[in-house]
Amino acid sequence: MTTEVRPLAIRAAIAGLNLVVGALILIRSRAQLHGSPASCMAGIPALIIAGWAIRIAPTDWPLQTQWLFLAGTLLAIASFVYLGRSFAILPAVRDIVTRGPYRFVRHPAYLGELLMILACCLAAQHVFSLGPILAAIPLVALRIHAEERVIATSESYTKYATQVRWRLVPLLW
């Protein structure tokens, strides 16, 4: 039995993303306020969708979709690195980051995640493979709203939100 392997670039991108997330979990600062169980649960479906997208992606990715996946991964990694000690997986109030990609949108890591999911769906080259991205968009929006309800308790975040209007995509939302 042969096992097919995803392209090296995709495997390296996933490994790099996991390495950055793991390192940031180890160094992050203590939360000033944790989200409620409901706000934490609101983010979990979006995380599961990303796993579903990777699962349906073929092992023979077209080159264009590999580039899209890498662009999404690099945006997510850069966003996480700028967050630094403020990194969190679940909603919590920590120091607000306003530099790097956070100057343009309030949730650039989620945009990177959506680009990665889109690349997985497009790589499968089948209309039914669009399921994860169609599910991810409203679930990420739900996650953003739940997170913002928690971090909006911070005066510095409300000031930041007036300066950076767009949550995910400039000129759109």
KAMOSUL-V359652 format. One record per backbone hydrogen bond with DSSP energy under -0.5 kcal/mol. CO is the residue of the C=O (numbers start at 1). NH is the residue of the N-H. If there is no record, write none. Layout:
co->(CO CO)
nh->(NH NH)
//
This chain:
co->(2 7 8 9 10 11 12 13 14 15 16 17 18 19 20 21 22 23 24 33 36 37 38 39 40 40 41 41 43 44 45 46 47 48 49 50 51 52 53 59 62 63 64 65 66 67 68 69 70 71 72 73 74 75 76 77 78 79 80 83 84 85 91 92 93 93 99 100 101 101 105 107 107 108 109 110 111 112 113 114 115 116 117 118 119 120 121 121 122 126 127 128 130 131 132 133 134 135 136 137 138 139 140 141 142 143 144 145 146 147 148 150 151 154 155 156 157 158 159 160 163 166 167 169 169 173)
nh->(4 11 12 13 14 15 16 17 18 19 20 21 22 23 24 25 26 27 28 93 40 41 42 43 43 44 44 45 47 48 49 50 51 52 53 54 55 56 57 61 66 67 68 69 70 71 72 73 74 75 76 77 78 79 80 81 82 83 84 86 87 29 35 94 32 33 102 103 104 105 108 110 111 112 113 114 115 116 117 118 119 120 121 122 123 124 125 126 125 129 130 131 134 135 136 137 138 139 140 141 142 143 144 145 146 147 148 149 150 151 152 153 154 158 159 160 161 162 163 164 165 106 107 172 173 167)
//
